[in-house]
Amino acid sequence: MGATGTARATPAARVRGLLLATHPAPAAVVTVLALVFAVGVGLPAGRALLVTAAVAAGQLSVGWSNDWLDAARDRRVGRTDKPTVTGAVTAPALRTAAFTALAACVVLSFATGLLPGLLHLAAVGSAWSYNAWLKATPLSWLPYAASFGLLPAFVVAAAGDGRVVAGWTVGAAALLGVGAHLANVLPDLEDDAATGVRGLPHRLGRRGASLLAPLVLAAGSVVILLGPPGPPAAASAALAGGAVVLAAVAGTVGLVRPHSRAPFLLSLAVAVVCVAQLVVAADAVALPG
């Protein structure tokens, strides 16, 4: 539908469209991960909620800006899973929502302090740079690495007690971000290519991206396993073993049957395992300053 379809959209349909345009699954995962980090590093309940609210606002702005900026492209390829294509919500409405959420993100981020506020806004700005430009370049992976890597740094800085984020955490989160990018693009490779988007996964091709996504995620899992001081925790070791097995299966299927959805789904499973490992290791995220 075009503008006429949008005019006929009911209020309930508009609300559903706005919710869908947030990219709710990845937004929820990132927000919950921030909350887990906040609890893991011992932030007081009020500050942990403030950190989580800042991350949630940032994720809303990123999701809405993505669908706003991609509205014309999505219409050209008939993306009926997009609310701007079905007419549930307009691109201008998403633009307004994105900037409103971004304004809330700025206020909430700086409410945690100057340094953590700057770190979080750098992460959100990196994600916006992907939506606006970098997604169509060979550097499409960079905003994901930067934004995910900055997330634990923001949470630790928000504690305000002089502790610093552990280097292994930043590295593992960055790998998780890159792997998530490679996997997330797999279902849309052809639609993206048809509208001129040629990020790293598109240049690698379906077979290459299907292979690299689980490998990068598995590498992140190994970093989480070996990064914290002391012997690896049994739960983390078990999860890492599962991640490696899933990654091996995903890579094999990606090579043999590149057009199957299995590599995408298996890569998502590896990402879930990595998040679970980060939850297990949350108490080792921060180091004394």
C-alpha positions as CSV (number, residue, x, y, z in Angstrom):
1,M,0.0,0.0,0.0
2,G,1.1,3.6,-0.4
3,A,0.0,6.7,1.4
4,T,-3.7,5.7,1.0
5,G,-3.1,2.5,2.8
6,T,-1.5,4.3,5.6
7,A,-4.5,6.7,5.9
8,R,-6.8,3.7,6.4
9,A,-4.5,2.1,9.1
10,T,-6.3,1.8,12.4
11,P,-4.7,3.1,15.6
12,A,-4.0,-0.5,16.6
13,A,-2.3,-1.2,13.3
14,R,-0.2,1.9,13.7
15,V,0.9,0.8,17.1
16,R,1.8,-2.7,15.8
17,G,3.7,-1.1,13.0
18,L,5.7,1.1,15.3
19,L,6.5,-1.9,17.5
20,L,7.5,-4.0,14.5
21,A,9.8,-1.2,13.2
22,T,11.8,-1.2,16.4
23,H,13.2,-4.6,15.3
24,P,12.0,-6.0,18.6
25,A,14.0,-9.2,18.9
26,P,17.5,-7.7,18.6
27,A,16.5,-4.6,20.5
28,A,15.2,-6.8,23.4
29,V,18.4,-8.9,23.4
30,V,20.7,-5.8,23.6
31,T,18.6,-4.2,26.3
32,V,18.5,-7.4,28.4
33,L,22.2,-7.8,27.9
34,A,22.8,-4.3,29.3
35,L,20.6,-5.1,32.3
36,V,22.5,-8.3,32.9
37,F,25.8,-6.5,32.7
38,A,24.5,-3.8,35.1
39,V,23.4,-6.4,37.7
40,G,26.6,-8.4,37.1
41,V,28.9,-5.4,37.9
42,G,26.9,-4.6,41.0
43,L,25.1,-1.4,40.0
44,P,22.4,-0.3,42.5
45,A,18.9,-1.1,41.3
46,G,18.0,2.5,40.4
47,R,21.2,3.0,38.4
48,A,20.8,-0.4,36.7
49,L,17.3,0.6,35.6
50,L,18.6,4.0,34.3
51,V,21.3,2.2,32.2
52,T,18.7,-0.2,30.9
53,A,16.3,2.7,30.0
54,A,19.1,4.5,28.2
55,V,19.9,1.4,26.2
56,A,16.3,0.7,25.4
57,A,15.8,4.3,24.1
58,G,18.9,4.0,22.0
59,Q,17.7,0.7,20.5
60,L,14.3,2.3,19.7
61,S,16.0,5.1,17.9
62,V,18.2,2.7,15.9
63,G,15.3,0.4,14.9
64,W,13.0,3.3,13.9
65,S,15.7,5.1,12.0
66,N,16.6,1.9,10.1
67,D,13.0,1.4,8.8
68,W,12.6,5.2,8.1
69,L,15.8,5.4,6.0
70,D,15.1,2.1,4.2
71,A,11.4,2.8,3.5
72,A,11.9,3.6,-0.2
73,R,14.2,0.6,-0.7
74,D,11.8,-1.7,1.1
75,R,9.0,-0.6,-1.2
76,R,11.0,-1.3,-4.3
77,V,11.6,-4.9,-3.4
78,G,8.1,-5.5,-1.9
79,R,9.1,-6.1,1.7
80,T,5.7,-6.9,3.0
81,D,7.1,-7.6,6.5
82,K,7.9,-3.9,6.8
83,P,5.2,-1.6,8.2
84,T,6.2,1.2,5.8
85,V,5.3,-1.1,2.9
86,T,2.1,-2.5,4.3
87,G,0.9,1.1,5.1
88,A,0.8,0.6,8.9
89,V,3.1,3.5,9.5
90,T,4.7,6.3,7.4
91,A,8.4,7.1,7.0
92,P,7.9,10.6,8.4
93,A,6.2,9.1,11.5
94,L,9.2,6.8,12.0
95,R,11.6,9.7,11.5
96,T,9.8,11.6,14.3
97,A,9.8,8.5,16.5
98,A,13.5,7.9,15.9
99,F,14.5,11.5,16.8
100,T,12.2,11.5,19.8
101,A,13.8,8.2,21.1
102,L,17.3,9.6,20.4
103,A,16.5,12.7,22.4
104,A,15.4,10.5,25.3
105,C,18.5,8.4,24.9
106,V,20.7,11.5,25.2
107,V,19.0,12.6,28.4
108,L,19.1,9.2,30.0
109,S,22.7,8.5,28.9
110,F,24.1,11.7,30.4
111,A,22.0,11.1,33.5
112,T,24.5,8.2,34.2
113,G,27.5,10.6,34.0
114,L,29.5,12.4,31.4
115,L,31.9,9.6,30.5
116,P,29.3,6.8,30.4
117,G,27.0,9.1,28.5
118,L,29.6,9.8,25.9
119,L,30.4,6.1,25.5
120,H,26.8,5.1,25.1
121,L,26.1,7.9,22.6
122,A,29.1,6.8,20.6
123,A,27.6,3.3,20.5
124,V,24.2,4.6,19.3
125,G,25.9,7.0,16.8
126,S,27.8,4.1,15.4
127,A,24.6,2.2,14.9
128,W,23.0,5.2,13.2
129,S,26.0,5.4,10.9
130,Y,25.3,1.9,9.8
131,N,21.7,2.8,8.9
132,A,22.6,6.0,7.1
133,W,25.7,4.9,5.1
134,L,28.0,2.1,6.2
135,K,25.6,-0.8,5.6
136,A,26.2,-0.4,1.8
137,T,30.0,-0.4,2.2
138,P,32.7,-3.0,2.9
139,L,32.9,-1.5,6.4
140,S,29.3,-2.6,7.2
141,W,30.7,-4.8,10.0
142,L,32.4,-1.9,11.8
143,P,29.4,-0.2,13.4
144,Y,28.3,-3.6,14.9
145,A,31.8,-4.2,16.3
146,A,32.0,-0.7,17.8
147,S,28.4,-0.5,19.2
148,F,28.5,-4.0,20.8
149,G,32.0,-3.5,22.1
150,L,31.1,-0.1,23.7
151,L,28.0,-1.5,25.5
152,P,29.9,-3.2,28.4
153,A,32.3,-0.2,28.6
154,F,29.2,2.1,29.0
155,V,27.7,-0.1,31.8
156,V,31.0,-0.4,33.7
157,A,31.6,3.4,33.5
158,A,28.1,4.0,34.7
159,A,29.0,2.4,38.0
160,G,31.1,5.5,38.7
161,D,33.4,3.7,41.1
162,G,36.7,3.8,39.1
163,R,36.5,0.3,37.7
164,V,37.3,-0.4,34.1
165,V,35.8,-2.8,31.6
166,A,37.8,-6.0,31.1
167,G,39.4,-6.1,27.6
168,W,38.2,-9.6,26.9
169,T,34.6,-8.4,27.3
170,V,35.0,-5.7,24.7
171,G,36.6,-8.1,22.3
172,A,33.9,-10.8,22.8
173,A,31.1,-8.3,22.5
174,A,32.6,-6.9,19.3
175,L,32.9,-10.4,17.8
176,L,29.3,-11.1,18.8
177,G,28.2,-7.9,17.0
178,V,30.1,-8.8,13.8
179,G,28.7,-12.3,13.8
180,A,25.2,-11.0,14.5
181,H,25.6,-8.6,11.5
182,L,26.7,-11.4,9.2
183,A,23.9,-13.7,10.3
184,N,21.2,-11.1,10.3
185,V,21.8,-10.1,6.7
186,L,21.6,-13.6,5.3
187,P,17.8,-13.7,4.8
188,D,17.8,-10.4,2.9
189,L,21.0,-10.7,0.8
190,E,19.2,-10.7,-2.6
191,D,16.7,-8.0,-1.7
192,D,19.6,-5.8,-0.4
193,A,21.7,-6.4,-3.5
194,A,18.7,-5.5,-5.8
195,T,18.6,-2.0,-4.2
196,G,22.4,-1.4,-4.3
197,V,23.3,-2.4,-0.8
198,R,26.7,-4.1,-0.9
199,G,28.0,-4.5,2.6
200,L,30.6,-7.1,3.7
201,P,28.2,-10.0,3.7
202,H,27.0,-9.2,0.2
203,R,30.6,-9.0,-1.1
204,L,31.4,-12.3,0.5
205,G,28.4,-14.0,-1.1
206,R,25.8,-16.2,0.6
207,R,28.2,-19.1,0.9
208,G,31.0,-17.0,2.4
209,A,28.7,-15.1,4.8
210,S,27.0,-18.3,5.9
211,L,30.5,-19.7,6.8
212,L,32.0,-16.7,8.4
213,A,29.0,-15.8,10.6
214,P,29.1,-18.9,12.8
215,L,32.9,-18.8,12.9
216,V,33.1,-15.3,14.2
217,L,30.4,-16.1,16.8
218,A,32.3,-19.2,17.9
219,A,35.5,-17.1,18.2
220,G,33.5,-14.8,20.5
221,S,32.4,-17.8,22.6
222,V,36.0,-19.0,23.0
223,V,37.0,-15.5,24.1
224,I,34.3,-15.5,26.7
225,L,35.4,-18.9,27.9
226,L,39.1,-18.0,28.2
227,G,38.9,-14.3,29.0
228,P,37.9,-14.2,32.7
229,P,40.7,-14.9,35.2
230,G,41.1,-18.4,36.7
231,P,40.0,-21.7,35.3
232,P,37.0,-21.6,33.0
233,A,33.6,-22.0,34.7
234,A,32.0,-25.4,34.0
235,A,28.8,-23.7,32.7
236,S,30.8,-21.5,30.3
237,A,32.8,-24.5,29.1
238,A,29.6,-26.4,28.4
239,L,28.1,-23.5,26.5
240,A,31.3,-22.9,24.5
241,G,31.3,-26.6,23.5
242,G,27.8,-26.2,22.3
243,A,28.6,-23.0,20.4
244,V,31.5,-24.6,18.6
245,V,29.4,-27.7,17.6
246,L,26.5,-25.4,16.3
247,A,29.0,-23.3,14.5
248,A,30.6,-26.3,12.8
249,V,27.2,-27.5,11.7
250,A,26.2,-24.0,10.5
251,G,29.4,-23.7,8.5
252,T,29.1,-27.1,6.9
253,V,25.5,-26.5,5.9
254,G,26.4,-23.0,4.6
255,L,29.0,-24.6,2.3
256,V,26.8,-27.4,1.1
257,R,23.4,-25.7,0.9
258,P,24.0,-22.0,0.9
259,H,20.4,-21.1,0.1
260,S,19.0,-23.0,3.1
261,R,17.8,-21.0,6.1
262,A,19.6,-23.4,8.4
263,P,22.9,-21.5,8.5
264,F,21.0,-18.3,9.5
265,L,19.0,-20.1,12.2
266,L,22.0,-22.0,13.5
267,S,24.1,-18.8,13.6
268,L,21.3,-17.2,15.7
269,A,21.5,-20.2,18.0
270,V,25.3,-19.7,18.4
271,A,24.6,-16.0,19.2
272,V,22.1,-17.0,21.9
273,V,24.7,-19.3,23.4
274,C,27.3,-16.5,23.4
275,V,24.8,-14.2,25.2
276,A,24.2,-17.0,27.8
277,Q,28.0,-17.2,28.3
278,L,28.2,-13.5,28.9
279,V,25.4,-13.8,31.5
280,V,27.4,-16.5,33.3
281,A,30.6,-14.4,33.2
282,A,28.9,-11.0,34.1
283,D,30.7,-10.7,37.4
284,A,34.1,-10.7,35.6
285,V,33.2,-7.8,33.2
286,A,34.7,-5.1,35.4
287,L,38.2,-4.7,36.8
288,P,39.6,-2.5,39.6
289,G,40.8,0.9,38.2
